[in-house]
Structures are given as structure tokens and as C-alpha cells.
């Protein structure tokens, strides 16, 4: 499963059947809702996120990192 982590250094990571991200030694917190970035962006490089009446832009950079701007 691809996952989106706001603390990761890449756009997505692979998660094994045991819930451990490849390349990391600790398990993913079972309470954390994981959303694949592909399901958010659906082929786009920028999306809008409305939060408490404000609009934010979530962008994928040329290096494949995520940037959130207000």
C-alpha cells in the first residue's frame, strides 16, 4: 500500500503486511489514518484543501516532495 506521511522524505512509501514501512524500523501507528497521495492528487500536481474557512494548496515539487502553502 502506498502511504502519505507528512513526516516522510518521499511522496509515498511501501507498507508491508506487518505494518512496517520499508526502509524504517518502527511500525506505523495503527490509529493514524493513512491516505495514498495518488488518491488525493489523481494525476494532478496541485490540489486545494479547505480547512476552517481558509484555502491551502498542496503541491508536488519537481523533486517529488510535498509543499503546503496558505
N, CA, C and O atoms as CSV, one atom per row, in Angstrom:
chain,resi,resn,atom,element,x,y,z
A,1,UNK,N,N,0.851,-1.176,0.000
A,1,UNK,CA,C,0.000,0.000,0.000
A,1,UNK,C,C,0.891,1.230,0.000
A,1,UNK,O,O,1.809,1.322,0.814
A,2,UNK,N,N,0.645,2.151,-0.872
A,2,UNK,CA,C,1.345,3.420,-0.836
A,2,UNK,C,C,0.747,4.252,0.274
A,2,UNK,O,O,-0.451,4.156,0.543
A,3,UNK,N,N,1.555,5.063,0.922
A,3,UNK,CA,C,1.042,5.869,2.009
A,3,UNK,C,C,1.570,7.281,1.918
A,3,UNK,O,O,2.620,7.526,1.323
A,4,UNK,N,N,0.850,8.197,2.502
A,4,UNK,CA,C,1.264,9.576,2.590
A,4,UNK,C,C,1.631,9.831,4.024
A,4,UNK,O,O,0.836,9.580,4.929
A,5,UNK,N,N,2.829,10.328,4.242
A,5,UNK,CA,C,3.257,10.666,5.579
A,5,UNK,C,C,3.734,12.099,5.581
A,5,UNK,O,O,4.630,12.435,4.806
A,6,UNK,N,N,3.178,12.959,6.413
A,6,UNK,CA,C,3.643,14.332,6.433
A,6,UNK,C,C,5.065,14.452,6.943
A,6,UNK,O,O,5.672,15.516,6.817
A,7,UNK,N,N,5.614,13.391,7.515
A,7,UNK,CA,C,6.962,13.427,8.045
A,7,UNK,C,C,7.964,12.713,7.155
A,7,UNK,O,O,9.157,12.715,7.457
A,8,UNK,N,N,7.516,12.108,6.077
A,8,UNK,CA,C,8.398,11.359,5.185
A,8,UNK,C,C,9.189,12.270,4.266
A,8,UNK,O,O,8.886,13.456,4.140
A,9,UNK,N,N,10.198,11.711,3.630
A,9,UNK,CA,C,11.019,12.474,2.706
A,9,UNK,C,C,10.685,12.168,1.260
A,9,UNK,O,O,11.258,12.770,0.352
A,10,UNK,N,N,9.774,11.249,1.034
A,10,UNK,CA,C,9.362,10.927,-0.324
A,10,UNK,C,C,7.857,11.033,-0.419
A,10,UNK,O,O,7.160,11.111,0.593
A,11,UNK,N,N,7.359,11.037,-1.650
A,11,UNK,CA,C,5.936,11.198,-1.872
A,11,UNK,C,C,5.140,10.025,-1.327
A,11,UNK,O,O,4.043,10.212,-0.801
A,12,UNK,N,N,5.675,8.831,-1.445
A,12,UNK,CA,C,4.962,7.666,-0.928
A,12,UNK,C,C,5.957,6.626,-0.445
A,12,UNK,O,O,7.121,6.625,-0.845
A,13,UNK,N,N,5.488,5.756,0.409
A,13,UNK,CA,C,6.307,4.665,0.936
A,13,UNK,C,C,5.500,3.389,0.828
A,13,UNK,O,O,4.271,3.418,0.784
A,14,UNK,N,N,6.201,2.268,0.784
A,14,UNK,CA,C,5.543,0.964,0.758
A,14,UNK,C,C,5.377,0.482,2.192
A,14,UNK,O,O,6.269,0.659,3.023
A,15,UNK,N,N,4.241,-0.124,2.475
A,15,UNK,CA,C,3.970,-0.669,3.801
A,15,UNK,C,C,3.826,-2.173,3.660
A,15,UNK,O,O,3.084,-2.655,2.804
A,16,UNK,N,N,4.533,-2.912,4.499
A,16,UNK,CA,C,4.476,-4.369,4.452
A,16,UNK,C,C,3.235,-4.865,5.177
A,16,UNK,O,O,2.521,-4.082,5.804
A,17,UNK,N,N,2.982,-6.152,5.094
A,17,UNK,CA,C,1.813,-6.757,5.741
A,17,UNK,C,C,1.863,-6.601,7.257
A,17,UNK,O,O,0.822,-6.638,7.912
A,18,UNK,N,N,3.049,-6.429,7.820
A,18,UNK,CA,C,3.172,-6.264,9.269
A,18,UNK,C,C,2.996,-4.819,9.693
A,18,UNK,O,O,3.050,-4.518,10.885
A,19,UNK,N,N,2.783,-3.910,8.736
A,19,UNK,CA,C,2.587,-2.506,9.075
A,19,UNK,C,C,3.876,-1.736,9.236
A,19,UNK,O,O,3.860,-0.621,9.757
A,20,UNK,N,N,4.995,-2.295,8.807
A,20,UNK,CA,C,6.280,-1.614,8.906
A,20,UNK,C,C,6.609,-1.010,7.552
A,20,UNK,O,O,6.546,-1.697,6.532
A,21,UNK,N,N,6.958,0.268,7.535
A,21,UNK,CA,C,7.340,0.906,6.289
A,21,UNK,C,C,8.709,0.393,5.878
A,21,UNK,O,O,9.617,0.282,6.702
A,22,UNK,N,N,8.847,0.079,4.588
A,22,UNK,CA,C,10.145,-0.351,4.088
A,22,UNK,C,C,11.135,0.787,4.292
A,22,UNK,O,O,10.817,1.946,4.027
A,23,UNK,N,N,12.320,0.460,4.756
A,23,UNK,CA,C,13.341,1.465,4.990
A,23,UNK,C,C,13.259,2.096,6.368
A,23,UNK,O,O,14.117,2.902,6.726
A,24,UNK,N,N,12.261,1.752,7.137
A,24,UNK,CA,C,12.123,2.261,8.503
A,24,UNK,C,C,12.016,1.080,9.453
A,24,UNK,O,O,11.568,0.000,9.069
A,25,UNK,N,N,12.432,1.296,10.700
A,25,UNK,CA,C,12.448,0.214,11.672
A,25,UNK,C,C,11.222,0.182,12.576
A,25,UNK,O,O,10.980,-0.835,13.226
A,26,UNK,N,N,10.433,1.266,12.642
A,26,UNK,CA,C,9.311,1.296,13.580
A,26,UNK,C,C,7.983,1.068,12.865
A,26,UNK,O,O,7.830,1.441,11.702
A,27,UNK,N,N,7.020,0.453,13.559
A,27,UNK,CA,C,5.706,0.209,12.938
A,27,UNK,C,C,4.910,1.508,12.834
A,27,UNK,O,O,5.144,2.455,13.585
A,28,UNK,N,N,3.972,1.538,11.899
A,28,UNK,CA,C,3.079,2.681,11.749
A,28,UNK,C,C,2.054,2.640,12.872
A,28,UNK,O,O,1.542,1.572,13.206
A,29,UNK,N,N,1.752,3.788,13.452
A,29,UNK,CA,C,0.741,3.893,14.495
A,29,UNK,C,C,-0.600,3.454,13.913
A,29,UNK,O,O,-1.064,4.033,12.930
A,30,UNK,N,N,-1.218,2.451,14.500
A,30,UNK,CA,C,-2.471,1.895,13.984
A,30,UNK,C,C,-3.605,2.919,14.005
A,30,UNK,O,O,-4.579,2.769,13.266
A,31,UNK,N,N,-3.497,3.950,14.834
A,31,UNK,CA,C,-4.543,4.973,14.917
A,31,UNK,C,C,-4.411,6.027,13.824
A,31,UNK,O,O,-5.337,6.811,13.609
A,32,UNK,N,N,-3.281,6.058,13.135
A,32,UNK,CA,C,-3.025,7.062,12.102
A,32,UNK,C,C,-3.779,6.712,10.829
A,32,UNK,O,O,-3.614,5.617,10.291
A,33,UNK,N,N,-4.595,7.623,10.349
A,33,UNK,CA,C,-5.293,7.419,9.075
A,33,UNK,C,C,-4.297,7.674,7.955
A,33,UNK,O,O,-3.740,8.768,7.857
A,34,UNK,N,N,-4.067,6.677,7.111
A,34,UNK,CA,C,-3.101,6.777,6.021
A,34,UNK,C,C,-3.859,6.921,4.710
A,34,UNK,O,O,-4.751,6.130,4.402
A,35,UNK,N,N,-3.490,7.946,3.939
A,35,UNK,CA,C,-4.109,8.208,2.644
A,35,UNK,C,C,-3.003,8.241,1.598
A,35,UNK,O,O,-2.023,8.969,1.757
A,36,UNK,N,N,-3.150,7.466,0.539
A,36,UNK,CA,C,-2.168,7.472,-0.545
A,36,UNK,C,C,-2.242,8.807,-1.269
A,36,UNK,O,O,-3.329,9.278,-1.602
A,37,UNK,N,N,-1.094,9.414,-1.512
A,37,UNK,CA,C,-1.078,10.700,-2.205
A,37,UNK,C,C,-1.715,10.594,-3.583
A,37,UNK,O,O,-2.315,11.555,-4.066
A,38,UNK,N,N,-1.590,9.441,-4.214
A,38,UNK,CA,C,-2.185,9.244,-5.536
A,38,UNK,C,C,-3.705,9.400,-5.489
A,38,UNK,O,O,-4.311,9.882,-6.446
A,39,UNK,N,N,-4.322,8.992,-4.375
A,39,UNK,CA,C,-5.774,9.121,-4.267
A,39,UNK,C,C,-6.192,10.571,-4.041
A,39,UNK,O,O,-7.319,10.943,-4.369
A,40,UNK,N,N,-5.312,11.389,-3.490
A,40,UNK,CA,C,-5.602,12.812,-3.321
A,40,UNK,C,C,-5.394,13.586,-4.618
A,40,UNK,O,O,-6.252,14.372,-5.021
A,41,UNK,N,N,-4.264,13.365,-5.266
A,41,UNK,CA,C,-3.887,14.162,-6.435
A,41,UNK,C,C,-4.523,13.678,-7.737
A,41,UNK,O,O,-4.792,14.492,-8.621
A,42,UNK,N,N,-4.769,12.376,-7.876
A,42,UNK,CA,C,-5.379,11.796,-9.082
A,42,UNK,C,C,-4.741,12.326,-10.365
A,42,UNK,O,O,-5.449,12.724,-11.290
A,43,UNK,N,N,-3.417,12.333,-10.425
A,43,UNK,CA,C,-2.697,12.751,-11.621
A,43,UNK,C,C,-2.352,14.232,-11.666
A,43,UNK,O,O,-1.546,14.639,-12.502
A,44,UNK,N,N,-2.928,15.044,-10.802
A,44,UNK,CA,C,-2.624,16.481,-10.761
A,44,UNK,C,C,-1.347,16.710,-9.954
A,44,UNK,O,O,-0.891,15.815,-9.241
A,45,UNK,N,N,-0.775,17.898,-10.066
A,45,UNK,CA,C,0.409,18.244,-9.286
A,45,UNK,C,C,0.095,19.236,-8.171
A,45,UNK,O,O,0.977,19.604,-7.394
A,46,UNK,N,N,-1.165,19.669,-8.094
A,46,UNK,CA,C,-1.571,20.633,-7.077
A,46,UNK,C,C,-3.053,20.430,-6.771
A,46,UNK,O,O,-3.866,20.225,-7.672
A,47,UNK,N,N,-3.387,20.492,-5.476
A,47,UNK,CA,C,-4.790,20.397,-5.064
A,47,UNK,C,C,-5.071,21.480,-4.033
A,47,UNK,O,O,-4.153,21.990,-3.389
A,48,UNK,N,N,-6.338,21.827,-3.880
A,48,UNK,CA,C,-6.757,22.777,-2.858
A,48,UNK,C,C,-7.353,22.031,-1.683
A,48,UNK,O,O,-8.076,21.048,-1.850
A,49,UNK,N,N,-7.038,22.514,-0.486
A,49,UNK,CA,C,-7.582,21.934,0.740
A,49,UNK,C,C,-8.217,23.065,1.539
A,49,UNK,O,O,-7.549,24.036,1.894
A,50,UNK,N,N,-9.514,22.933,1.822
A,50,UNK,CA,C,-10.193,23.926,2.644
A,50,UNK,C,C,-10.155,23.451,4.087
A,50,UNK,O,O,-10.522,22.315,4.386
A,51,UNK,N,N,-9.708,24.330,4.980
A,51,UNK,CA,C,-9.605,23.988,6.399
A,51,UNK,C,C,-10.033,25.191,7.224
A,51,UNK,O,O,-9.403,26.247,7.171
A,52,UNK,N,N,-11.102,25.024,7.984
A,52,UNK,CA,C,-11.622,26.066,8.878
A,52,UNK,C,C,-11.771,27.407,8.168
A,52,UNK,O,O,-11.388,28.447,8.704
A,53,UNK,N,N,-12.329,27.376,6.961
A,53,UNK,CA,C,-12.607,28.596,6.219
A,53,UNK,C,C,-11.443,29.162,5.429
A,53,UNK,O,O,-11.610,30.160,4.727
A,54,UNK,N,N,-10.273,28.556,5.522
A,54,UNK,CA,C,-9.104,29.010,4.760
A,54,UNK,C,C,-8.776,28.002,3.672
A,54,UNK,O,O,-9.007,26.804,3.834
A,55,UNK,N,N,-8.233,28.498,2.554
A,55,UNK,CA,C,-7.836,27.632,1.443
A,55,UNK,C,C,-6.321,27.439,1.469
A,55,UNK,O,O,-5.560,28.400,1.582
A,56,UNK,N,N,-5.905,26.198,1.365
A,56,UNK,CA,C,-4.492,25.838,1.307
A,56,UNK,C,C,-4.235,25.129,-0.014
A,56,UNK,O,O,-5.142,24.520,-0.582
A,57,UNK,N,N,-2.994,25.207,-0.506
A,57,UNK,CA,C,-2.586,24.499,-1.720
A,57,UNK,C,C,-1.529,23.469,-1.348
A,57,UNK,O,O,-0.517,23.796,-0.728
A,58,UNK,N,N,-1.774,22.229,-1.732
A,58,UNK,CA,C,-0.808,21.153,-1.537
A,58,UNK,C,C,-0.228,20.833,-2.901
A,58,UNK,O,O,-0.959,20.472,-3.823
A,59,UNK,N,N,1.103,20.965,-3.033
A,59,UNK,CA,C,1.764,20.809,-4.328
A,59,UNK,C,C,2.820,19.719,-4.266
A,59,UNK,O,O,3.447,19.500,-3.229
A,60,UNK,N,N,3.009,19.038,-5.393
A,60,UNK,CA,C,4.115,18.100,-5.561
A,60,UNK,C,C,5.216,18.859,-6.297
A,60,UNK,O,O,4.983,19.393,-7.382
A,61,UNK,N,N,6.412,18.909,-5.712
A,61,UNK,CA,C,7.522,19.613,-6.348
A,61,UNK,C,C,8.147,18.755,-7.442
A,61,UNK,O,O,7.815,17.579,-7.590
A,62,UNK,N,N,9.046,19.350,-8.198
A,62,UNK,CA,C,9.768,18.601,-9.241
A,62,UNK,C,C,10.601,17.473,-8.641
A,62,UNK,O,O,10.864,16.471,-9.307
A,63,UNK,N,N,11.013,17.633,-7.391
A,63,UNK,CA,C,11.796,16.601,-6.708
A,63,UNK,C,C,10.906,15.541,-6.065
A,63,UNK,O,O,11.413,14.609,-5.441
A,64,UNK,N,N,9.576,15.673,-6.208
A,64,UNK,CA,C,8.660,14.680,-5.656
A,64,UNK,C,C,8.313,14.891,-4.199
A,64,UNK,O,O,7.760,13.993,-3.564
A,65,UNK,N,N,8.623,16.054,-3.653
A,65,UNK,CA,C,8.286,16.357,-2.262
A,65,UNK,C,C,6.963,17.106,-2.223
A,65,UNK,O,O,6.488,17.595,-3.248
A,66,UNK,N,N,6.375,17.192,-1.046
A,66,UNK,CA,C,5.109,17.898,-0.882
A,66,UNK,C,C,5.334,19.235,-0.192
A,66,UNK,O,O,6.127,19.343,0.743
A,67,UNK,N,N,4.617,20.260,-0.675
A,67,UNK,CA,C,4.679,21.598,-0.084
A,67,UNK,C,C,3.244,22.042,0.171
A,67,UNK,O,O,2.392,21.934,-0.711
A,68,UNK,N,N,2.973,22.542,1.376
A,68,UNK,CA,C,1.656,23.063,1.719
A,68,UNK,C,C,1.780,24.569,1.909
A,68,UNK,O,O,2.556,25.029,2.746
A,69,UNK,N,N,1.004,25.351,1.122
A,69,UNK,CA,C,1.001,26.814,1.209
A,69,UNK,C,C,-0.392,27.301,1.538
A,69,UNK,O,O,-1.388,26.697,1.140
A,70,UNK,N,N,-0.451,28.401,2.272
A,70,UNK,CA,C,-1.743,29.033,2.557
A,70,UNK,C,C,-2.020,30.059,1.486
A,70,UNK,O,O,-3.058,30.721,1.519
